[in-house]
Amino acid sequence: MIYALILILLVFCAYRYDIRGVHKGQGEWYTFFLFVFILLIGLRYRIGTDSITYERWFYSSDLPTLGKITVDTFSQKYEPLFILFGSVVKTVFESWVIFQLLHAIIVNTIAFHFFKKYSQAPFICVVIYYLWLLFPLNCEIMRQSIAASVFLLAIPYLLEKRF
C-alpha cells in the first residue's frame, strides 16, 4: 500500500510541477521524496537477494573492523573502496541498518541531484527512477550503484571535457 501511495503522490507531483509548470512547493516535495526514498530503502528488511548476501558479509569475519584490516582483506571478491566503506561503518556503528541508510543516502542524494540539475522534468525522472531503478540499484547491485553514483558526479567534468 505504501508503494502505491508513493507512486500516486509522485505522479501527482510530476503532473503539477513538470507538466503544468507550477513552482510553488516544488522544492519541498522534491526534498520530501528524497527523504522518503532514503527511509524506504535504508530501513528495509531483507529486500533483495544480494542485500541478504551483503548483510551476511557485513556481519562475517570476511569484513573486519578498521583495526583488524590487512592487505589480504582487499583481495576479496569486493572492490577495495566498498570494503573500506563497509569496514568503517562496521567499526563505528556495527549495524547493517546504518550501512543501508548510508548507502541509500549516497545513491539517492546523488541521483536526485543529477535529475534536478540535468532535467527539465525532475519529477518525471523520479517517477521513472522509482518504477525502474530504485529497488535494483539500492537492494540488488549495491556495489555497482555506488560506482554509478560516482559516475553521475563526474558528468559535469565529462561535458566540459575535463577528463
C-alpha positions in Angstrom: 0.0 0.0 0.0 2.8 2.4 0.9 4.4 1.8 -2.5 1.2 2.7 -4.3 0.7 5.8 -2.2 4.2 7.0 -3.1 3.6 6.3 -6.8 0.3 8.3 -6.7 2.0 11.2 -5.0 4.9 11.1 -7.4 2.6 11.1 -10.5 0.6 14.0 -9.0 3.8 16.0 -8.4 5.1 15.2 -11.9 1.8 16.4 -13.4 1.7 19.5 -11.2 5.3 20.6 -11.4 6.7 19.2 -14.6 3.7 19.2 -16.9 1.6 22.2 -15.6 4.7 24.2 -14.6 3.7 25.2 -11.1 6.7 26.2 -9.0 5.2 26.8 -5.5 6.2 23.9 -3.2 8.3 22.1 -5.8 11.5 22.1 -3.8 9.7 20.9 -0.6 8.1 18.0 -2.4 11.3 17.1 -4.1 13.2 17.0 -0.8 10.3 15.1 0.8 10.6 12.3 -1.9 14.3 12.2 -1.4 13.8 11.5 2.3 11.0 9.0 1.6 13.3 7.1 -0.7 16.2 7.1 1.8 13.9 5.9 4.6 12.1 3.4 2.4 15.4 1.8 1.2 17.5 2.4 4.3 15.0 0.8 6.7 14.1 -2.1 4.6 14.3 -5.6 5.9 15.8 -8.3 3.7 14.5 -7.0 0.4 16.7 -8.2 -2.5 18.7 -11.4 -2.6 22.0 -9.5 -3.0 21.1 -7.4 0.0 20.9 -10.6 2.2 24.3 -11.7 0.9 25.8 -8.3 1.7 24.3 -8.4 5.2 25.9 -11.8 5.8 29.2 -10.5 4.5 28.9 -7.4 6.8 28.5 -9.5 9.9 31.0 -12.1 8.9 34.7 -12.2 9.7 35.4 -11.5 6.0 34.7 -7.9 6.8 37.0 -6.9 9.6 36.8 -3.6 11.6 39.4 -1.0 10.8 41.7 -2.1 13.5 41.9 -5.6 12.0 42.1 -4.7 8.3 45.1 -6.2 6.4 46.3 -6.2 2.8 44.7 -9.7 2.4 41.3 -8.1 3.2 41.4 -6.3 -0.1 41.9 -9.5 -2.1 38.3 -10.5 -1.6 35.7 -10.5 -4.3 34.6 -7.0 -3.5 36.1 -3.7 -4.5 38.6 -2.1 -2.1 36.6 1.1 -1.5 33.4 -0.8 -0.9 35.3 -3.0 1.6 36.7 0.2 3.3 33.2 1.7 3.4 31.8 -1.4 5.0 34.7 -1.6 7.4 34.3 2.0 8.5 30.5 1.5 9.1 31.1 -1.8 10.9 33.8 -0.1 13.1 31.8 2.9 14.0 28.2 1.7 14.1 28.3 -2.2 14.0 24.8 -2.1 12.3 23.7 -3.3 8.9 20.7 -0.9 9.1 23.1 2.1 9.4 25.1 0.7 6.4 21.9 0.5 4.4 20.9 4.0 5.4 24.3 5.5 4.5 24.2 3.6 1.2 20.7 4.9 0.5 21.8 8.5 1.4 24.7 8.3 -1.0 22.9 6.8 -4.0 19.6 8.6 -3.8 21.0 12.0 -3.0 23.3 11.9 -6.0 20.5 10.6 -8.2 18.1 13.3 -7.1 20.8 16.0 -7.5 21.5 14.7 -11.1 17.8 14.7 -12.0 17.4 18.3 -10.7 20.5 19.6 -12.4 20.2 17.9 -15.8 16.5 17.5 -16.4 13.7 20.0 -17.2 11.3 17.5 -15.7 12.9 16.2 -12.5 9.7 14.6 -11.0 9.1 12.6 -14.2 12.7 11.4 -13.8 12.0 10.4 -10.2 8.8 8.5 -11.3 10.9 6.6 -13.8 13.6 6.0 -11.2 11.1 4.8 -8.7 9.4 2.4 -11.1 12.5 1.1 -12.8 15.7 1.6 -10.8 15.1 2.3 -7.1 14.9 -1.3 -5.9 17.5 -2.8 -8.2 20.1 -0.1 -7.5 19.5 0.1 -3.8 18.7 -3.5 -2.9 20.5 -5.7 -5.5 23.5 -4.1 -7.1 24.7 -2.1 -4.1 28.4 -2.0 -5.0 27.7 -1.1 -8.6 25.2 1.6 -7.6 27.8 3.5 -5.6 30.1 3.3 -8.7 27.3 4.6 -10.9 26.6 7.4 -8.5 30.3 8.4 -8.6 30.0 8.4 -12.4 27.0 10.7 -12.2 29.1 13.1 -10.1 31.7 13.0 -13.0 29.1 14.0 -15.7 29.9 17.8 -15.5 33.6 17.1 -16.0 32.8 14.9 -18.9 30.6 17.5 -20.5 33.3 20.1 -20.1 35.9 17.6 -21.5 37.9 17.9 -18.3 39.0 14.3 -18.0 
